Amino acid sequence: MADESNIILNMPFDEAAGSTIAYDYSKTRADGTVVEADFTGGKQGNCIKFDGNGHCDIDKNVIPLTGNFTLLAWLKRSAFPDGFTGKRIGFFARWEAIEGYTEAWFNLAADTWGYWAIVKEGLTIRIYLDTALVQTITLPAQPTGFAILQDIYTTANGYGCIDEVKVYNTALPQEEITESIATVAQLAYSIDGTDFKAWDIYVSESNGLLDRPKMKTPVSVDWPDYHGEIVDLENKILQPREIALNCFMKANGKVDFVTKLNDFLDVFNRPNTQRLMVDIHPTKPLLYEVYNENGVAINKRWNDDLMVGTFTLKLKEPDPVKRIVRHQRLSNDTKTLTITLTSKKAVTIFWGDGTQTNDVYGTDVTASHEYTTDGIFYAIVAGVIEEIESFTTNGIIVWNKL
């Protein structure tokens, strides 16, 4: 699989409809400004959709034109009213010379996703569609410009959708392009940063992860001479979230079984809550700050060789409504995540490294946190987030509400 450290642009375009920012999840953080375009359901999650007027501006020069690079993207053209306009996509490369350019055109079926890969290696450009090599171009000199265009001449912009754009600063071979077409993260469960599989524990079924928790009993008045009751439903406040994970564990004998199980359960003896992460997407995991209240009862079958035990792990999330912010620390220059908000009700910020800041509220109040090690961290802002009046951050808002 392609080395993720070589990614210099990673735009999944998973923002909510109406967003004016398209986040770059790579270390480059070349976020785009969305103008007259919108987000809609895409190949994976959401995608960005253009209607001939809109565009997305990226100020940074990301693609190393004179070096090697690979650009990957899902593209889908919209059907034009006349049936033929916009049905071709062209790839252009220009170099310093009079009439110094080359082009390659391809017909596309309307409303059909295609997976495109543009690979530059030396002076050779290879173009792949759905992992099959469709054209090879040899340039006479290093390019000074590169573009992907649509044959629509009534506007400078295109009609269609783009999803899951990635740029690598290396020329990927065909086998790695083939592997990259399935970039959806394998479903995985982790607790405090350790995958369940480290203890040979697997989740066969989960309940409560996306369910709406029960509502707290609202204030009500029961008038004896009126039918029913009067209930205050202006602000619906929720009870804690309850999560149940049906698990099974494999072990090589009784001692191995007991050792792994004790190590796993010891996680829930740590102070405060534990971070449960469920990877359902390469950049948008589900996150919960939980604790184990009722213990765990193991249904086991003793064996000197392979042992298997099953159990239901019941977890409770005290703050069930939250906003998720992603931050990547690359060096001391990017060690600080800053969140500024206005809220009359206090929220708690779980920074994702085991620390938290309680009772954050006020007008334009700023909470900052310095991470001591490099890596990707997800901060949880938990509380009555529906009443947050303003919210800004130097991180990436992964989930506005979860």
Summary of the structure (lengths in Angstrom):
residues: 402
radius of gyration: 25.6
end to end distance: 30.9
largest distance: 91.4
contacts: 1153
relative contact order: 0.11
helix: 9%
strand: 49%
